[in-house]
């Protein structure tokens, strides 16, 4: 299991929590069935307490950029390029060493107020640990935001769970991270529940923090921004706050920024740096989650390519697949159905509907460069 903290330098709570848990594992001499590795992400930005030095370290995990980093060092490299190469080398070595999926936790915090939540790419293998964390699960965020570490790891076939523990400076954020790490160690089978006497308290802590919130939500809108937009969030918004269609949320150089739909606001930007102004999400009920899991386990998605006007093409580089539908009369309904199978990323296509999803199978032999070997289904239990 790999636990990453501090991919963003103004989010030190994850690094503090990782160090604490690793120290406790050593001091208690807890029996670990496997290996636990802690990583600090953007060391230079962490030392300056800034989100990043030159660019966001969590936005360029693309195959073509990673190939360039693997090739050789370049004179025009940014600070984040150097940091990313160091992380990439570690994950490459792990891929070459182990022939089963890794469990990876990516720890974050946010600028607005609000409870903790988890973020996963929409694959069945990511759900069990996310459920055990007892906080809302966000589906679609990893598909909406390009080039994230979690997205890269998901497309490699790993179990990858992001945990947003709370506000940056809130002391509870460190404690939430500590609780999440211990729960994940137990859930992944690396540590016996009996060896963590505080496990009940950790579970209760996160459950209480998420009291009254939906079990899961899905992203239906992302508001991307650039420095030229002069985006400023209106004050007072917090994660999971209900919002109405047309409600003013922010202002930019073009005027007021209104919500395109009713739902819940997520991650409103109240810090100087960032590429996402806010997200809008809507609730997912237990029945929807159970149905989507059942359909995938029954491999109903394998029949989609036989439908008239539907073409499914595997993405051999990223590891997922892309689905193309001819002219669609009721696009929102069709997109909602396809989300049940994990197709959450809009690719474009003009008159056609083109959507993509993350790798739905876990690889048992990867090797350097992201080339998948033998694959097993997501409901296989051979993970560590």
Protein Blocks (a to p, Z undefined) as FASTA:
>chain_A
ZZdehkbmklmklmmmmmmmmmmmmmnopacebddddddfblmlmmnopablkbcfklmc
cfklmmmmmmpccfkbcfklmmmmmmmmmmmmmmmmpccdcddddddddfbecddddddd
ddfklmmmmmmnopacdehklmmpghiaklmmmmnopacddddfbdfklmklmmmmmmmm
mmmmmmnopacfklmmklmmmmmmmmmmmgoiafbdcdfbdcdddfklopacdehiaehi
acdehiafbdcfkbccddfbgcddehiafbfbdcbfbdcdddddfklmmmmmmmmmnomm
mmmmmpghiacdddfknopacddddddfblmlmmmmmmmnopabcfbjpjaccdddddfb
dcfbgbghhiacddddfkbcbdZZ
